[in-house]
Every structure is written in structure tokens, then in C-alpha cells.
Amino acid sequence: MNKPIDPAVGLYLDLMKQCLTRTSFQERFREIIYRRGSVPRLLMTPFQALLRMKGYALCAQNTFSAGDRAAGQDWPADAETMIGLKRLENIQECVTGAIQRGVSGDLIETGVWRGGACIFMRAILKAYGETGRTVWVADSFEGVPKPDPEKYPADAAEEREAAFYKFDQLAVSEEQVRGNFARYGLLDSQVRFLKGWFRDTLPTIPATQNFAVIRLDGDLYESTWDALTSLYPKLSPGGYCLIDDYGGIPACRNAVEDYRSREGIHEPIQSVDRTGVFWQKAEGVSVTAARPRS
């Protein structure tokens, strides 16, 4: 692991990880949010609406597991990230590695939820005095898109089984994410928001833009493919590609493997935890946009 330039840097970043995951400040309660279209939601919506009018929310006692939180295997009630300590440590290693090796470019995450991973990226730049890089925060801020199995057959299982697009917990507004940045004193000109579906927003990034670290957390085949085809050609040699859902969602893994196969990408994939993986882009590699598997 890359060593911090000053002990205070390490202490600050460790504290940020603890705060962003709420590992040291465990949530006692969590709001009950039912999946869209479910019977419990239909039954409870009027009651929950009445509670909100009175300034209350329907909550349950939160069960906390340090192991699950470290591995990013739960949905935190209040934490700004659900990716866990191990994947935050991976972000730290990759961003500091890019800084120390002089890899050019900005940092970007596609699919940010409450913004915790991007907040941590900005904290790393702050700690190392990096004023020439920007953190791009790319999200619909409306949740996960509904799968399109006709165009992307690999997403058919996701629509049948997980149906992430029905979870209101995943729809966090841009205003709330900006507020989370501001809470840590990290909302400034080195943070850039890119709102909308990836298929619409990512192609608008200038061709001259390059990135030192790209982190993809889109769940679906479609979202992962859109992010790879738009961003990987802009990843600087020696830069890092982080995939959040490779080990947890088959559709995401299929998109990564299809893209790597079509582009002849042979850099070894390294595991972070049960779900997250990453690899470092080799020097002197040229990659172009590709078409999805038909």
C-alpha cells in the first residue's frame, strides 16, 4: 500500500473512512422503505405519508455487523457510502498510486448513491495538496434505470430478480449529495456533477479529457457497458479501473468481460473483496469505443 506523505494525512483519511461508513458511529435505527410495486408499500404508504406530515418516519432497529460493513455487504441507514472499508481502501491505494506515479487525469465515479466514494476521492486530493485534478460525480440522481432486456439480454435476470430500479433507497438527489460534500468541507471547484443517464451524459465528456482513476458502480450490464465505452479510452496509461459489482452482479461481470475481450485488454483483474475488483491500465495502450454484444 502507498505510504502517506505525512502521518497526519493517514490519520485524516482513516477518520474519513470511519465516518463515511459509520463504522465507528453505528446507526441505531433505519427508516423502513418498501420496494415500489410491493404489497407492503401499497398498504403502508398512507400511514407513512401521515407520519411524514407530522415530522416522523417509520423506522426499525438497525442490526450492525462490523464484518458486513467492512465488506460493503449491508445498506447503511445514514452512512454516505455502502461500499465498505475494503473498497474505500482500494480507492485510496489507486488514487495515491496515481498521484505518486504522476499518472495524469481526473477522477470519476459512475453511480455515486450518497456520494461517499467521491467525497473520499476529494478528501485524498485535499490531503495530498492536489489542486489540478477534479472529481467527477456522475449519476442520474434518480436511482437505477429500468433494464432494457431486448437491447441488453444480460440484464433480463436483474429485472426479474433484483429489480434495483424499484428501490427508492437508491434514488438520492443531487442536492443531497452536494450537501454531503459540504458537510465534510469538500464541496468546491474541484468537484463536478454530471447528472443524467450514462448513455446520455458520458459521451458529452470532451475527447481531450483524461482520467487517472475511473470507478464504475452502475449495477447493470447497460450501465457498465456505457461507462466502459465512454471512459476507458480516456483512462491514462498507468491509470486504474475499479469495478464495484463485478463479483456480485453477473450482468456487470458479463459487461466487463465482453468489453475486455473485444478490446484485447489483458491486464490482470485483482480482487478487492467478494464484490469489487480493479486493474491497472498498461502503458502504451490505445482503446477505442466498442459496440455491445448483440
C-alpha positions in Angstrom: 0.0 0.0 0.0 1.2 3.5 -0.8 2.5 5.4 2.3 1.1 8.8 3.1 3.5 11.7 2.8 2.8 12.8 6.4 1.3 10.9 9.4 -1.5 13.5 9.6 -2.6 12.5 6.1 -3.0 8.9 7.1 -4.9 9.8 10.3 -7.2 12.2 8.3 -8.0 9.6 5.6 -8.6 6.8 8.2 -11.0 9.0 10.0 -12.8 9.9 6.8 -13.2 6.1 6.1 -14.6 5.5 9.5 -17.1 8.5 9.2 -18.2 7.8 5.6 -19.0 4.1 6.5 -20.3 4.9 10.1 -18.1 2.1 11.3 -17.2 3.9 14.5 -20.6 5.7 14.7 -23.1 2.9 14.3 -26.7 3.8 13.3 -29.2 2.7 15.9 -32.3 2.9 13.6 -33.0 2.7 9.9 -36.1 4.0 8.0 -38.3 1.3 6.5 -38.7 1.9 2.8 -40.7 -0.6 0.8 -39.9 -1.6 -2.8 -42.1 0.1 -5.4 -45.0 -2.1 -6.5 -44.8 -4.3 -3.5 -47.9 -5.1 -1.4 -46.5 -3.8 1.9 -45.8 -0.5 0.1 -49.3 -0.2 -1.1 -50.7 -0.9 2.3 -48.3 1.3 4.3 -48.0 4.3 2.0 -50.9 6.3 3.5 -49.6 5.7 7.1 -46.1 6.7 6.2 -47.3 9.8 4.4 -49.2 10.8 7.6 -46.1 10.2 9.7 -44.0 12.4 7.4 -46.6 15.2 7.7 -46.1 15.1 11.4 -42.3 15.1 11.1 -41.9 11.3 11.8 -40.7 8.3 9.9 -41.4 4.6 10.3 -38.1 3.0 11.5 -36.8 -0.3 12.7 -33.9 -1.0 15.0 -30.7 -1.3 12.9 -28.6 -4.5 13.2 -24.9 -3.7 12.7 -22.2 -6.1 11.7 -18.7 -4.8 11.6 -17.7 -7.6 9.1 -20.6 -6.8 6.8 -19.9 -3.1 6.9 -16.2 -3.6 6.2 -17.0 -5.7 3.2 -19.8 -3.5 2.0 -22.5 -6.1 2.4 -25.2 -4.1 4.1 -27.3 -1.0 3.3 -26.4 1.7 5.9 -29.1 3.8 7.4 -27.1 7.1 7.4 -23.6 6.4 6.0 -22.6 8.2 2.8 -21.3 5.0 1.2 -22.3 1.4 1.2 -19.1 0.1 -0.4 -17.4 -0.7 2.9 -13.9 -0.1 4.2 -12.1 -2.5 1.9 -13.3 -0.8 -1.3 -12.5 2.6 0.2 -9.0 1.4 0.9 -8.8 0.3 -2.7 -9.8 3.8 -3.8 -7.1 5.2 -1.5 -4.4 2.9 -3.0 -5.3 3.7 -6.6 -5.7 7.5 -6.2 -2.5 7.8 -4.2 -0.8 5.5 -6.6 -1.8 7.7 -9.5 -0.6 10.8 -7.6 2.7 9.3 -6.7 3.4 7.9 -10.1 2.4 11.1 -11.9 -0.5 9.5 -13.8 -2.3 12.4 -15.5 -6.1 13.0 -15.3 -9.1 13.5 -13.1 -11.1 11.0 -11.0 -14.7 9.9 -11.8 -17.3 7.6 -10.3 -20.3 6.5 -12.3 -23.1 5.7 -9.8 -22.5 7.5 -6.6 -25.5 6.9 -4.3 -25.0 9.3 -1.4 -21.6 10.4 -2.7 -19.3 8.7 -0.2 -16.7 7.3 -2.6 -16.5 10.6 -4.4 -16.2 12.5 -1.2 -13.4 10.2 -0.2 -11.7 10.8 -3.6 -11.9 14.6 -3.0 -10.5 14.1 0.6 -7.5 12.3 -0.8 -6.8 15.1 -3.3 -7.2 17.6 -0.4 -4.8 15.7 1.9 -2.1 15.5 -0.8 -2.5 19.1 -1.9 -3.6 18.1 -5.4 -5.2 21.2 -6.9 -5.0 20.3 -10.5 -7.5 17.4 -10.5 -11.3 17.3 -10.5 -13.6 14.6 -9.0 -16.5 13.9 -11.5 -19.7 12.8 -9.8 -21.8 11.0 -12.5 -25.2 9.8 -11.6 -28.9 10.0 -12.6 -29.7 11.1 -9.1 -33.0 9.2 -9.8 -31.9 5.7 -9.0 -31.0 2.8 -11.3 -32.6 2.8 -14.7 -35.2 0.2 -15.6 -33.4 -2.6 -17.5 -33.8 -3.0 -21.3 -33.6 -6.8 -21.8 -34.3 -6.5 -25.5 -31.2 -4.4 -26.1 -29.2 -5.9 -23.3 -30.3 -9.5 -22.7 -27.8 -9.9 -19.8 -30.0 -7.5 -17.8 -33.1 -9.7 -18.0 -32.3 -11.6 -14.8 -31.7 -8.3 -12.9 -35.2 -7.2 -13.9 -36.8 -10.5 -12.8 -34.8 -11.0 -9.5 -33.3 -7.8 -8.0 -35.2 -5.0 -9.8 -32.9 -2.3 -8.3 -34.9 0.3 -10.2 -37.8 -0.2 -7.8 -35.7 0.7 -4.7 -36.3 4.3 -3.6 -33.3 4.0 -1.3 -31.0 4.1 -4.4 -32.5 7.4 -5.6 -30.5 10.2 -3.9 -30.9 13.7 -5.2 -28.1 15.8 -6.4 -29.0 18.4 -3.7 -28.5 15.7 -1.0 -25.1 14.6 -2.5 -23.9 18.2 -2.7 -25.0 18.6 1.0 -22.9 15.5 1.9 -19.8 17.0 0.3 -20.4 20.3 2.1 -20.8 18.5 5.4 -17.2 17.4 5.1 -16.0 20.8 3.8 -15.2 19.3 0.4 -17.7 20.9 -2.0 -15.7 23.2 -4.1 -14.5 23.9 -7.7 -12.7 20.6 -7.8 -16.0 18.7 -7.8 -18.0 18.5 -10.9 -21.5 16.9 -11.2 -22.7 15.1 -14.3 -26.4 14.5 -14.0 -28.4 12.0 -16.2 -28.3 8.5 -17.6 -24.8 7.4 -18.5 -25.8 6.8 -22.1 -26.7 10.5 -22.4 -24.1 12.2 -20.2 -20.8 10.3 -20.5 -20.5 10.7 -24.3 -20.6 14.5 -23.7 -17.3 14.5 -21.8 -14.7 16.2 -24.1 -12.5 13.9 -26.1 -9.4 15.6 -24.7 -10.4 14.8 -21.1 -8.4 12.1 -19.5 -8.7 10.3 -16.2 -6.3 8.7 -13.7 -9.0 6.7 -11.9 -12.4 5.5 -13.1 -14.7 3.8 -10.7 -17.8 2.1 -12.1 -20.8 1.3 -9.9 -23.8 1.0 -12.2 -25.1 -2.5 -11.4 -26.5 -3.3 -14.8 -24.8 -4.6 -18.0 -26.1 -1.5 -19.8 -24.7 1.0 -17.3 -21.4 -0.8 -17.0 -21.0 -1.0 -20.8 -21.9 2.6 -21.3 -19.3 3.7 -18.7 -16.6 1.5 -20.1 -17.1 2.5 -23.7 -17.1 6.2 -22.8 -14.4 6.3 -20.1 -11.9 3.6 -20.7 -10.5 5.2 -23.8 -9.9 8.3 -21.7 -8.1 6.4 -18.9 -4.4 7.4 -18.9 -1.8 4.7 -19.2 -0.9 3.6 -15.7 -4.4 4.6 -14.5 -6.8 2.4 -12.6 -10.2 1.0 -13.5 -12.3 0.0 -10.5 -15.5 -2.1 -10.9 -17.8 -2.2 -7.9 -20.2 -5.0 -8.8 -18.0 -7.5 -10.7 -18.3 -10.2 -8.1 -21.8 -9.6 -7.0 -23.9 -9.0 -10.2 -23.4 -11.4 -13.1 -24.7 -8.8 -15.7 -22.0 -6.3 -14.6 -19.3 -9.1 -14.8 -20.5 -10.0 -18.3 -20.2 -6.4 -19.5 -16.7 -6.2 -18.2 -15.6 -9.4 -19.7 -17.2 -8.6 -23.1 -15.5 -5.2 -23.2 -12.1 -6.6 -22.2 -12.4 -9.4 -24.8 -13.4 -7.1 -27.6 -10.7 -4.6 -26.8 -8.0 -7.1 -26.2 -7.4 -6.0 -22.6 -5.2 -8.5 -20.8 -4.2 -6.7 -17.6 -4.9 -9.0 -14.7 -8.1 -8.3 -12.7 -7.3 -8.1 -9.0 -9.9 -8.7 -6.3 -10.6 -6.2 -3.5 -13.3 -8.1 -1.7 -16.1 -10.5 -2.6 -17.6 -7.9 -4.9 -15.1 -5.3 -6.0 -12.2 -5.7 -8.5 -9.7 -3.4 -10.3 -6.9 -3.4 -12.7 -4.2 -1.0 -13.8 -4.1 0.0 -17.5 -0.8 -0.9 -19.1 1.5 1.7 -20.6 1.2 2.4 -24.4 -2.4 1.0 -24.7 -4.9 2.5 -27.2 -8.5 1.6 -26.7 -11.5 2.7 -28.8 -15.2 2.6 -28.2 -16.9 -0.7 -28.9 -20.4 -2.0 -29.6 -22.4 -4.0 -27.1 -22.9 -7.7 -27.7 -25.9 -8.3 -29.9 
